[in-house]
Amino acid sequence: MRKIIPIDREREFALHEMFFSTTDLRGIITSGNSVFERVSGHSHSTLLGAPHNIIRHPEMPKVVFKLLWDTIQAGKSITAYVKNMAADGAYYWVLATVFPVPEGYLSVRIKPTSALFKNVPGIYAQVLEEEKKNGVEASGKLLMKILTDVGFSNYDSFMNRALVSEIKERSSSKTDTLVKQSEHNFKRIFDKLESFATLSRILTDSIQQMKTAFLGLRALSLNMSLAACHLGKSANTLAVVADSFQKFANDIEQEVTKFQNILQEVRIILRTSEYMSACACLQNQMVDYFEAEAKGERNDTGHSTLLLRTLSADLVSESQKMLTQTHDALMSFGIAAKSTESSITALEIIRQTGRVEAAQIVGALEAIGPYLQDLRKFTDALHTPLRKISESTEGLIGDVEIIQDNLSMAVA
């Protein structure tokens, strides 16, 4: 085959068009749809039996393909922005999502138009330059640093945001008559997941406020105990009050740490569920596109349609399981919040008991009073964020239930 020379001209294709192809485990193309053939400029017979890298553009960093192969060979799906080269040397960008399937891999590709994509060509240029100088390992580290610097914790969080953003762009470009009910359902899922992100930030801030309130408590309780000791045996009850306050506060602090752990677990589960939902949406759209293609000249997509439907059903089933885990975790979160509210009420009762006791001992109120006032400030500092935690948790549980319902309807 002649060597293709890249040229600075873009191959155009419409936003609603979708690429589809399958390969064996070595990456040899076993099928492809008409959009793939037309935009790549290769004939059906040329593509079949050719390695998928027949369309690889020299301006693509090798590390992206290393990441792709490492992921799919581990049995996981992956999404990546890819610059491809057509048979005439022209280029075209796609967002590719690759799924492991029996005996090979399946790839669905769409036109990228989101705000997130606009930075990708520049990022890839930096990564490629690093790769040419210092190799693939160095370019991989640079890619991860760039993603981290713009707020992504890892590549998974980046590809998740990329796929959801591009799907939403595709859906928003269609008229209402062209958008199927399933796409409306998926859109509501993604909107609710954004709502979840907002509420989870409120939760995080509230938890941090509570942890901050605990910072000065140990010194406060210790000082109150020392002040009670200086008053003599008559103030032993006040020392017990200070110790009891510290014990209850320690229990609450442990609950707050549990809040953090549960919230982190829920975030991870929902990020995975969001990606699975986005993949299922993409697969459903590909099936719809196949149905439209089948009305044209070629009608050989039956096996691919069945493969996509099976993948979509599996993803939705797994996503529903994760959402159930999330729902159960949030229910536990809510119960823990109610329990913590009761503990804070107990703290306030202990503080009031200390005030009553101090009023009966000469000089005690003057010595202990300032500490009791600080203890009141401490309990007040816990009430507001805890109330936000309870309210936000209820909202999150409602969002998860809506997501579950819409996910079921989207693939019904």
Residue pairs with C-beta under 8 A, 6 or more apart in sequence:
4 85
4 87
4 88
4 89
5 89
6 57
6 58
6 59
6 85
6 89
6 91
7 88
7 89
7 90
8 91
9 89
9 90
9 91
10 90
10 91
10 92
11 39
11 41
11 86
11 90
11 91
11 92
12 92
13 35
13 38
13 39
13 92
13 111
14 111
15 111
15 113
15 169
15 170
15 173
16 170
16 173
16 174
16 178
16 289
17 35
17 39
17 111
17 289
18 33
18 35
18 108
18 109
18 110
18 285
18 286
18 289
19 32
19 33
19 35
19 36
19 39
19 94
19 96
19 107
19 108
19 109
19 110
20 31
20 32
20 33
20 35
20 36
20 106
20 107
20 108
20 109
20 286
20 289
20 290
20 304
21 29
21 31
21 32
21 33
21 36
21 47
21 52
21 106
21 107
22 29
22 30
22 31
22 32
22 101
22 104
22 105
22 106
22 107
22 304
22 307
23 29
23 30
23 52
23 104
23 105
23 107
24 30
24 103
24 104
25 103
25 104
25 105
26 51
27 51
27 52
27 53
27 105
28 49
28 50
28 51
28 52
29 47
29 48
29 49
29 50
29 51
29 52
29 54
30 48
30 104
31 48
31 303
31 304
32 44
32 47
32 48
33 289
33 290
33 293
33 301
33 304
34 293
34 296
34 297
34 298
36 47
36 109
37 43
37 44
37 47
39 86
39 92
40 47
40 54
40 55
40 84
40 86
40 87
41 86
41 87
41 88
41 90
42 50
42 54
42 55
42 86
42 87
46 54
46 87
47 54
52 107
53 65
55 84
55 85
55 86
56 65
56 84
56 85
57 83
57 84
57 85
57 91
58 85
59 83
59 91
59 124
59 125
59 128
60 82
60 83
60 124
60 128
61 124
61 127
61 128
61 131
61 139
61 143
62 131
62 136
62 139
63 127
63 131
63 136
63 139
63 140
63 143
64 80
64 82
64 124
64 127
64 143
66 136
66 140
67 78
67 80
67 140
67 155
68 78
68 80
68 98
71 77
71 78
72 78
72 98
72 99
72 100
72 105
75 100
76 100
77 97
77 98
77 99
77 100
77 279
78 97
78 98
78 159
79 95
79 96
79 97
79 98
79 159
79 160
79 162
79 163
79 275
80 95
80 96
80 159
81 93
81 94
81 95
81 96
81 112
81 117
81 120
81 124
81 162
82 93
82 94
82 95
82 96
82 109
83 91
83 92
83 93
83 121
83 124
84 91
84 92
84 93
84 94
85 91
86 92
93 111
93 112
93 117
93 120
93 121
94 109
94 110
94 111
94 112
95 109
95 110
95 111
95 112
95 117
95 162
95 163
95 166
96 107
96 108
96 109
97 107
97 108
97 109
97 163
97 279
97 282
98 105
98 106
98 107
99 105
99 106
99 107
99 108
99 279
99 311
101 307
101 311
106 304
106 307
106 308
106 311
108 282
108 283
108 286
108 308
110 166
110 167
110 170
110 282
111 170
112 120
112 162
112 166
113 166
113 169
113 170
113 173
114 162
114 165
114 166
114 168
114 169
115 165
116 161
116 162
116 165
116 166
117 162
117 165
117 166
119 150
123 143
123 146
126 142
126 146
127 139
127 142
127 143
127 146
128 139
130 138
130 139
130 142
131 138
131 139
143 155
144 154
144 155
147 154
147 155
147 158
148 154
152 158
152 161
156 271
156 275
157 271
159 275
160 271
160 274
160 275
160 278
163 275
163 278
163 279
163 282
164 190
164 193
164 274
164 275
164 278
167 186
167 190
167 278
167 281
167 282
167 285
168 187
168 190
170 285
171 179
171 183
171 186
171 187
174 183
180 288
181 409
182 281
182 284
182 409
182 410
182 411
183 281
183 284
183 285
183 410
185 406
185 407
185 409
185 410
186 277
186 278
186 280
186 281
186 284
186 406
186 410
188 402
188 406
189 274
189 277
189 403
189 406
189 407
189 410
190 274
190 277
190 278
192 399
192 402
192 403
192 406
193 270
193 274
193 399
193 403
195 395
195 399
196 270
196 396
196 399
196 400
199 392
199 395
199 396
199 399
200 263
200 266
200 267
200 392
200 396
202 388
202 392
203 259
203 263
203 388
203 389
203 392
203 393
203 396
204 263
205 385
206 385
206 386
206 388
206 389
206 392
207 256
207 259
207 260
207 263
207 385
207 389
209 381
209 384
209 385
210 252
210 256
210 381
210 382
210 385
210 386
211 253
211 256
213 378
213 381
213 382
214 249
214 252
214 253
214 256
216 378
217 246
217 249
217 378
218 246
220 371
220 374
220 375
220 378
221 242
221 243
221 245
221 246
221 249
222 242
223 371
224 238
224 241
224 242
224 245
224 368
224 371
224 372
224 375
225 239
225 242
225 243
227 238
227 367
227 368
227 371
228 235
228 236
228 238
228 239
228 241
228 242
228 364
228 367
228 368
229 235
229 239
230 367
231 238
231 361
231 363
231 364
231 367
231 368
234 361
234 364
235 357
235 358
235 361
235 364
235 368
237 357
238 354
238 357
238 358
238 361
238 364
238 368
241 350
241 351
241 353
241 354
241 357
242 354
242 371
244 350
245 347
245 350
245 351
245 354
245 375
248 343
248 346
248 347
248 350
249 347
249 378
251 343
252 340
252 343
252 344
252 347
252 382
255 336
255 339
255 340
255 343
256 340
258 336
259 333
259 336
259 337
259 389
262 329
262 330
262 332
262 333
262 336
263 333
265 329
266 326
266 329
266 330
266 333
266 396
269 322
269 323
269 325
269 326
269 329
270 322
270 323
270 326
272 322
273 319
273 322
273 323
273 326
273 403
276 315
276 316
276 318
276 319
276 322
277 315
277 316
277 319
277 403
277 407
279 311
279 312
279 315
280 312
280 315
280 316
280 319
280 407
280 410
280 411
281 410
283 308
283 309
283 311
283 312
283 315
284 308
284 312
284 410
284 411
286 308
287 305
287 308
287 309
287 312
290 301
290 304
290 305
290 308
291 305
293 301
294 301
312 411
313 411
316 407
316 408
316 410
316 411
319 407
320 404
320 407
320 408
323 400
323 403
323 404
323 407
324 404
326 400
327 397
327 400
327 401
327 404
330 393
330 396
330 397
330 400
331 397
333 393
334 390
334 393
334 394
334 397
337 386
337 389
337 390
337 393
338 390
340 386
341 386
341 390
344 379
344 382
344 383
344 386
347 375
347 378
347 379
348 376
348 379
351 372
351 375
351 376
351 379
354 368
354 372
354 375
355 365
355 369
355 372
357 364
358 364
358 365
358 367
358 368
358 369
358 372
359 365
